[in-house]
Amino acid sequence: MTAIRDRGVVAIVGRPNVGKSTLFNRIAGRRISIEEETPGITRDRLYADCEWMGKRFTLIDTGGLATEKDNLHAQVRRQIEFAIEEADVIVFVVDAKDGIAPFDEEIAERLRKTGKPIAVAVNKVDSRRREDGVPDFYRLATGNVVGISAAHGLLVDELLDIVAEHLPETAPAAEDEDVVRVAIVGRPNVGKSSLLNAILGEDRVVVDSRPGTTRDSIDTNYEWRGQPLILIDTAGVRRKSRVRESFEYYSVLRAFGAIERCDVALTLIDASAGLTDQDKRIAGRAHEEGKAQVFVVSKWDLRASSDVAEQAGRTLMADFGREIQAWLPEISYAPVAFTSALEHTGIEALLDTAVEVAEQHAYRFQTAELNRIFEEATWDRPLSRKGKQLKIYYVTQVGVRPPTLALYVNDPRLVHFSHRAYLQNQLRKRVSLEGTPIRFLVRKARGRESRARRR
């Protein structure tokens, strides 16, 4: 078993109004975080996936560390402390215009105690006078000091070079087309590591009832009925704070990283807890990323006790499955599997399902078959908007994982969301595409495509 880091974690911290959000946006390359001159405007952590010098990392923008004692600032402080706990590298932002403020020294002392690599970003160095003041910040004795201007991008590259030196190595996923990468994702304490151990038949991953036992993603090579798999046990996080939203946030963040590099997402739902918004968020991310997906109802033994009659148990499963698919109608294509890691039930059926949806995820249509399906679908339900009828001249497959189709039409604006859903449903009626999303690229037909239809 080889532990592979999806990516490192870099936290940007500092007192309010020193330019943390501006620096975050500069590094992320897009305006994600709100920039505002009012101190304390950033209350929640925001994150972006970034790469520098071959090192992939998640960048976290935090609220300003403040001295106020009210409940809001206490929550912000706890979030920052949790970000610091999870970070591999800390970027401590200070203000060249203000010089070293008393609270900077308090923050520096707190950061030194972590023993983690720290880069001091002296921000707002946009004049010679402020540049001359940069060496003063070595008094904080926290690590490397770089004078930057986040607003103008000055020397941000140098800051990132220092950060990259301290980031862990991140191994890219193998490119073997025959290997199916299966990510086990879900909220903390939903049973991810227990499921992996049940699949492997041994305790390869530490299991604990406390949320956040698994810190890093774990990749394990495995073979099922001749199909090579890479099982990715996604992380909860270590937890010192008792603030639930903190470890929930990081668990979801790490799940997103695993989803990004998998083929099939096994999205776990705790049978004893029922459906939650976090379940929906994780499942939605897998859908948006175009991954095959299976809903895995874990801890089913807690929902259906052993004294439930067999027929009643099947009815309970069917009802729960329908509840999941009704709650997430856009992902109703995903099958639902029921497992108990404790009793080792449902594991073989789950693996069979995972392999099947991986095959559907890589399905290739015959072009003639595709065009026949769309011609029949259009004949059965013609679409007109504002007096103009939609004409689909030609359809061809342009990608797999997921199946991606290019539709050449007379006017792309006519293809409404509801009609896309109708066409996808027609495809699913004719071809088994269980577990995989389907993507449409709607393009305006030129002469060649419209002539292809007439032939």
N, C-alpha and C positions, 0 to 999 in steps of 0.2 A: 504494500500500500504506500503510495507516494503522496505527501501533502503538497498541494500546489496552490499558491496564492493567486486568486483571481486578479488582484491588484492591491497595491498598497493603499494606505489612507493618510491623507495630509489634512490637518486641521488648521484653519486660519483663526487666530485668537487675538484679543487685544481689547483695550477699553473702548467705549463708544466714540464714534465720529473720527476715527483715525484713518479710515479708508479701506476697511476690510472688504466691504462689498465691491468696491471699485477694483481692488486687486483680484478678487474672486472672478469678476466678470472679465477682466483682462486675461487671466490665465485660461478660463473656460472658453474664451473666444466668442462669447455671445452674452447678451445682456439677460442674465437669469435673475440675479438678485436685485432688489430694489435699492437704488442709491438715493439717499436723502440726507440733507444737512442736519435734520433733527436727530440728536443723539438717541440711540436705542431703537431705531426704526426696525432693525432686523431682530425679530424676537425668536424665530425658529431657525433651526439649521437648514441650510440648503446645500445641495451637493451636485457635482457634475463629474462625469467620467472623463479623464484626461490622459494624455501620454506625453512623455518628454524623455528624449535620449533612450528610447526603447523601453522605458519603464512606464507601466500603466498604473494609474492611481485614481482613487476617488478623492476629489477635493471638497472639503466641507467648509462652508461659511457659517460662522456662529454669531449669535447676538453679542453685543458688547458686554464685557465684564464691568459691572457697576457696583457701587458701594451702597446703593439704596437697600433698605431692609424690607420693602413691601413684597407681597406675594409674587407679583409679576417678575421682579428682578431676581427673586429666589429661584423661580422656575428657570429663568435664563441662565443663571449661574449653574444650576444642576445640569442643564443641557450641555454647557460648555465643558464642565468637568467630565461628563461622559464622553464628549468628543475627544478631549485630551487623553482619556484612558484608552480609547480605541485607536488613536493615531499612531502611525509609525514615525512620522515627522511632524513637528509643530512649527508653523510660521507665525511668529510673534510680531504683530504690526504696531509700530509706534509712529509718532507724528514729529517730523523734523521741525515743523513750525513752532510747536509747543515746547520742544525739548523733553527732557525726562521728567515726567509728572510723578508725584508720589505714588499714585496707584500703579504706574508702570513697574515700580520697584516691587510692589506687593505681588503683582502678577509674575514678575521674573522669579521671585523667590518660590512661588508655587510651581512654576514650570521646571525649575532646577531640580526640585524634589522628585519629578517623574523619572529622571535619568534618561530621558529620550532626546534624540537629536533636535536641536532648536536652531532655526534661522531667524535672525532679527531683521525685519524689513523696515527700514527707516523711510517712511513714506513722505510724499510731498517735497522731495528734493528737486525743486525746479528753479533753483538759483545758486550761484556760487557761494553765497553766504551760508545757505542751508547745507550745501555739500561739505563745507569746512566743519560743520557741526556734527557730522556723522560719527567720527571717531569717539565722541563723548558717550555714545551708546554702548561702547564696550564696557562701561562701568556696570552694566546690568549683568555681565559675566554669564551670559546664557549660551553663547556659541557664536557662529558666524554672523557678521553684521554687514548688510548691503544697503546702500542708499538708493532708493528707487523713486520713480514717479509712476504710480499705478494709472493715473489719469492719462499720461502720455506714453506709457509703455517703456520708460527709460530704465535700463538695467534689470528688467523683470526676467530676461533670459538668464542673467548671471544668478539671480535668486533661484531660478528653477534648476540650474546646474548643481547648486549646493543641495537642494532638496533631493534631486535624483541620486546623488552619491549615497544617500542614507536609506533609499527605498529598497525593499526586498526584491529579489529577482522574481519576475513573473513569467512562467513558462507558457508559451502558446499551446493551444490545443493541437493534438495530433491531426494530420490531414488525411488519414486513412479513410477512404470513402466507405469501406465496409464496416467500420466501427460506428455504433450508435451511441451517442452521448446522452445519458439519461440523468437529468437533474432532479433531486428530491427536494422540493421547495415547500415552504409553509411558514406559518407563524412560529414563534418560540414555543417549545414544549408541546408541539403537536404530534411528535413521535417520529421525526425524520431519522434520527440516528438509530432508534429502535427498529424501524423498518429496514434500514440498511443491514443491521446485524441479523435480522430475521432472514433476509435474502442470502446473506453470506453464510449463515449457519454458525456464526461465531461472533464473539464480542470484539469486533475490529475497531469500533468507535465507542468512546466513553458515553454512557447514557446516565442521565441524572434528571431527577424530577424538577430541578430548578431550571427556569428558562435561561438559555445562554450558555450551556455547557460547551458547545462546539464553537471555537473561535474562528477557525479558517475552514475553507472548503476542502474536502477530502476527495481525491479521485482514486477510484479502485477499479482495476481491470477485472472483468468478469465475463463469463460466457454462458449463454442460455440457449439450449437446444441448437448448438452450433453457431449461434449469432454472437459475435464479440460485442461487448458493451463496455462503456466507461460509466460507472455509477458515481455521480457527484453528490455527496452529502453536503448540502449548503449549511452555512453557519447560522446559528444563533450567535450571541456574543457573550463575552464575560460580563458579569453585572455586579457592580459594587453599589450603585444607586438602586433604590427601591422604586424609582419612578418608572412606571410601566411604559410610558410612551417612548422613553429613551431606548430601552433594549428592543422594543418593537420596531423603532425607526431603523436601527442598525441591522436587525435581522432582515427586514425587507430590502434594505440597501444591498446587502450581500446576496440575497436571493436574486435580485435583478442581475448582478454580475454573473451568477451561475446560469441564469436563463439565457443570457446573451450568447454563451458558448455551447449550449446544449442543442440536441435535436428534439428530444422529448422531455417535457416537464411533467413530473408527477406532482400535482398540486394537492398537498395534504389538507384535509379538513377534519377537525377533531369531532368525532361522533358525539362525545359527551358534552361538548361546548356548543355545537351547532355552527351555523354560518355567521361570519363576521365581515365587517367592511375590509379588514386586512386580507382575508381570503379573496375577496373580490378584487382587491387591488393587485395582488400577486397573479391571480389568474388572468386579469386584464392585461398585465404586462406581457405575459407569455403569448397571449393572443396578438397583441400589437407587434411583438417581435416576430410573428409568423411561425411560432414553434408548434409542433404537435403537442397535444396535452391530454392527460388522463386525470380526472378527479379521483383522488384516493381518500376514501372515508376511513380514517385510522381509528384505532381503539373501538372497533365495532362491538367487541365483547362487552363494553360498558353500556352500549345502547341497547343491544339485543341480548338479554341474559340467556343462559343455557337452557332454561326451562320453557322458553318460547317455542311453540310448536313450529315445525319446519315450514308449513304453509304460511303461518303468521309471520315468520321471519322473512320469507320471500316477499310478502306484501309490504312489510316494513322497509325492506331494501328498495322496493320499487317506488314507494312513496317518498323516501328520502332522496332517491335519484331524481325523481321528477321535481322535487323542491329545489335541488341544486340547479337543474337546467332551466327552471322557471325564473330563478333568481338571477341567472346569468344567461339570458336568451341569446346574446350574440355569440356565446360559446357553447350552445346546445349541441354542437357536433361532438363535443368531448365525451367519451364514455365515462361511466362511474364504476369504480371498483371498490370493494369492501374488504378491509383487512383487519387482522388482529395480530400484531407482532408478538404479543404475549402468548397467544394460543397457536401462533404460526398458521393461521388460516387465511386463505385468499391470496397467498404470496405467488403461487404458481400461475394462477389465473391473471394476476396483475402483470407478471412478466410477459406472459403470452400477449396480453393486450398492448403492452408497451412496444413489443416488437411489431405487432400488427399495425399500430398507428404510425410507427416509423416507416413502414413500407408504404402506407398511404401518403405520408408526408413527401415521399419521393416518387409519387405516381406520375407516369407520363401518358398523356392521351395521344391517340392517333388523331391527326389533324382532320381527316374526313369525319371521324366520329364526333369530334368537337363541333364542327360546323353543322352536322346533322342535328345534334342536340339543340343548338341555339336556333336553328331554323324552325324546328318543331316548337320550341318554347315561345318564339316570337309569333308564330302562327296561332298558337293557343291563346296568347295574351298580348295582342299588339299594344304598343304604347304611343300615345299622342299627347303632346303638350302645346297649348296655345296654337292649335291647328296644324302642328307639324308632327309627322309620324317618325318614330325612331326606326332607322334601318341599320341592321348589323350586317355589313358586307362580308366580313371575314374574321375568323378567330384562329389564333395559333398559340401554342404554349411556348413561353419564353423562359421558363425557369421552374425549378423544383425546390422543395424544402422552404416554403410550401409551394404547391402547384400554383403557378402564376401564368395568367392568360392575358394576351393582348387582344382587345376587341376593337376592330376598325369600324367606325360608325359614321353616319352622315353628320351628326352633331353631338359631341360629347356632353353638352349641357342637358340633353334630354334624358340621360341615364341617371335617374333619381336613385337615392339610397334604397328605397323600397323595391325598385326594379332590380337593382343589383342583388338584393336578398332573394328575390323571386328566381333570378337566373341561377344563383348558387344552389338554391333548393332543387331546381330542375336537374342540375348536374348531380347532386347527391342522390336523387331518386334513381338515376340511371347507372351511377358508378359508386361503389362503396368507398367513401372518403371519410370514414369515421376517424375522429381524433385530430384532423388537420384543418387549419383554415384554408381558404382559397382566396387568392388575390386577383383582382381585375385591374388591368391597365387600359383605360378607355382612351382611344386615340382617334383623331379625325382621319378618315380614309382619304387616301390620295388615289390617283388613277389606277395604280397597280392593284390595290386591295379591292376596290370596287369592281374591277374587271374580273378578279379571281372569283368573286361571288356569282357573277353572271355566267361564268363557265360551268 
